[in-house]
Amino acid sequence: MTEHDDLPNDIDTALRRPLVLTRTGMAAESLVRSFWPFWSVLFVTLAFLMLGLQDHLPLWTVWGLLGAAALGTVWTLVRGIRRFVWPSQSAALARLDATLPGNPILASMDSQAIGAGDAASLAVWKAHQARMIARLKEAKAAEPDLRVSKADPFALRYVALLAFLVAAVFGSVLRVQTVSAMGPTGSDLSSGPTWEGWLEPPRYTGLPSIYLNDITAARLETPEGSRVTLRFYGEVGALSVSETVSNRVSPTATPEDMVQASIETAQEYTVEQSGRLEVEGPGGRAWDIVATPDRAPEVARDGEIEVSYEGEAQIPFTAQDDYGVVQGTARIELALEEVDRRYGLRSDPEPRPVIELPLPMPIAGDRSEFTETLIDNFSEHPWANLPVTISLSVVDEADQMGEAVPDIIDLPGRRFFDPMASAVIDLRRSLLWNRENAGDVALLMRAISHRPDDVFRSSTDFLRMRAIMRRVEALSQVTMTDEQQAEIAQAMWDLAIRFEEGDLDDALERLQRAQDRLSEAMRNGASDQEIAELMQELREATDDYLRQLSRQAQRDAQENPDQEMTQNQNMMEMSQNDLQAMMDRIQELMEQGRMAEAQEALEQLRQMMENMQVTQGQGQQGQSPGEQAMEGLAETLREQQGLSDQAFRDLQEQFNPGQQGQQGQQPGQQPGQQGQGQQQGQGQGQGQGQQPGQGQQPGQQQGQGQNGQGQSLEDSLADRQRSLRQELNRQAQNLPGAGTEEGDAAREALDRAEGAMEGAEDALRENDLAGAIDNQSEAMEALREGMRNLGEAMAQQQQQGQGQQGMAEGADPGQQRDPLGRNVGSNGQIGSNENLLQGEDVYRRARELLDEIRRRSGEGERPAEELEYLERLLDRF
């Protein structure tokens, strides 16, 4: 079929649109494959000119490249024209027919070769053609294949396109016409001389560049350090420049040198001072340049220094610069003339490096003016709480420095309220001040630890104190190295922390200590942040105290239920929310500066907590697995403490034979009293000959002396330690809360305790009592941590409405509360007219209550009536 063959009407109707589209696509294929080198060369040439690269190359190089580009353009154009072929209709039909199954176009246009005279054969042929023609209705235009990767395996066409796009974004079409100025001198003369100029401020200023050709004003302000760039086109010498802004003319320059410099075709100046810039010649222009100086940055302290309970200092400062601060430094050095040179500070201090800390800068945003806070903890530094000089400095992009006026302050550090902890910290400072004070430090440590029964909470603290004392005494006779000094200082710091924090397992002691610290902080005018942290410590201590009260009430209920009912008479019910509200009120009074009222409210809270008892909610019979595990761990901890005290008494007996009856008591015992383990060990070891473990709980075997089988003292203690470790292993295997974060943390702590017990057992068998006591101390600390984690897991499982409620003596026994802690009234109705939003900050309290309602409504284990009540509250509010 030729180009001019006409298609039958039925075929032409079905194929008209897809045939046109297929033919157009084939033309596009031919166009792309023929002319892609042409537009690639064209794109590269335009990108070269639009980016202005010709202005930075020698003239002969530019004309050489342009000539090559012109030849390449002509050659690729001729090549494209010769290769381009317009697709014929038959080729389009063949392409379209190849996309259809069975080639229906060719079949519908074909004629019967044989059997044309047979009617049956003719009928079959016509039916076949009819099916082919019907199939033509499904014809769709063939997709063009525009890929030229075989001809361009290195994708040079994309490189050219990318260069053009970059030039279109960052370049200018107007730069193409600058090529005309690079022609022969005769053509320049016909167009006349011209010039271009730019004024670029320093990059750190963030100011835009200025195109001088567009500036008609006579006065122009720009920062110092700006760069002026001028380019002259046309006849050399027709244009020149005169300026007084750069101050770069050499004193030895001759007039000829100055003239030659003024007529150079490309000139650059740096604005160093105010002056005049003038382009002389045809089309010239002049400006009075005002150079604005870059001011040095400024920095100053902004407000008072805040110190947290742990000693973390927050030093606010403000800084500013006309274009932005780059970095800053805080420099802290000892103000020796301000130090009270008494006691351990009488001698000259050892030289120490100045403290230099980088000032925090804003991560994002403007740095021209900002306020930030330097946060660090200097508590362990030798200069903590001593007068120091603090100097702040900042630097800008121009390397200009600004410094604040130095201030003399007391270097912020942690404050110790416990007398023993405070004494240890003072001795530590004396040792760090000058290691020649080691002898005095050791003497004072021996003095304050002379009677340990009255000052040490546990034998472990006393042993640590004595160990540090002996090491300081030994090193005072020789030259103490820096490493030894740092090691002893760290040990004294850890010991002071133990004295300050105390035994956290004793919840009542911790509660009273938290109340005392808060009361003292109010009297001493502590900062708001320190008071807030002490209030948080009081809340945590209250929670621990209530949990232990709850467990004690459960044990009392099991032993004597009747007594519990008697005690529950004449009680006033108080929920944990009420306690929380009381502590919130105390914090609000302190924040308002009403310290007297806050002290009175704190004293009321103290008395109420001392008289508090705990009852359980209805429906709780017996103990949960978590409570049983908690009691078992508490018993194990008590037995481990008794075993540690027995080892401590035995260690004292080794150094002071025959003095055990006077000095072998546990810290805090009266003279003549003996621990339970000691009495039991003496009775059994001297006459009874009872076998270890017979009729006793695990961990309660013989203690002191030798048993009926001739077992040594250390072996007896080691056997008790082994039994205690085995009991702990059994408790850990049955510990509830598996799969929760707190339960897993409790198991990890008990694993550490078991390992420490094993180390104590080995040390006892090796007659290393001091090492055994250290391991036992680690075991007890790990046990306490495990109990805390287990308590947190239990607290999450037990809800406040079903768990503990505080009971303070002296109120109506029939008084009850609804799920929000309100009184229900005398007739037992749900709810009352009691105001929920008491206090000044009613909106904050309302948000807290609404969050609590949402939390409780999502707890499916609550009673159905309570959940319905909470849902009604949420629907209403």
Secondary structure, DSSP 4 states (H G I P E B T S, - for coil): --TTPPPPHHHHHHHHHHHHHHHHHHHHHHHHHHHHHHHHHHHHHHHHHHTTGGGGS-HHHHHHHHHHHHHHHHHHHHHHHHH--PPPHHHHHHHHHHTSTT-HHHHHH----S-TT-HHHHHHHHHHHHHHHHHGGG--PPPP----TTT-TT-HHHHHHHHHHHHHHHS-GGGGGGGGGGS-HHHHHHH--EEEEEEE--GGGTPPPEEGGG---SEEEEETT-EEEEEEESSTTS-EEEESSS----TT--HHHHHHHHT-SEEEEE--S-EEEEEESTT--EEEEEEE--PPPEEEE-SPPEE-TT-EEEEEEEEE-SS-EEEEEEEEEE-GGGS---GGGSSPPPP-PPEEEEPP--SSS--SEEEEEEEEE-TTSTTTTSEEEEEEEEEETT--EEEPPPEEEEPP-----SHHHHHHHHHHHHHHH-GGGHHHHHHHHHHHTSSGGGT-SSHHHHHHHHHHHHHHHHHHTSPPPHHHHHHHHHHHHHHHHHHHH--TT-HHHHHHHHHHHHHHHHHTT--HHHHHHHHHHHHHHHHHHHHHHHHHHHHHHHH-HHHHHHHTTTEEEE-HHHHHHHHHHHHHHHHTT-HHHHHHHHHHHHHHHHT-EEEPPTT--S--HHHHHHHHHHHHHHHHHHHHHHHHHHHHHHHSTT-HHHH-SPTTPPTT---HHHHHHHHIIIII-PPTTTTS-TT-S--SS--TT---HHHHHHHHHHHHHHHHHHHHHT-S-TTSHHHHHHHHHHHHHHHHHHHHHHHHHTT-HHHHHHHHHHHHHHHHHHHHHHHHHHHHHS-TTTS-EEEEESS-TT--B-TTS-B--TT--S--S--S--SS-HHHHHHHHHHHHHHHHT-TTS-HHHHHHHHHHHHH-
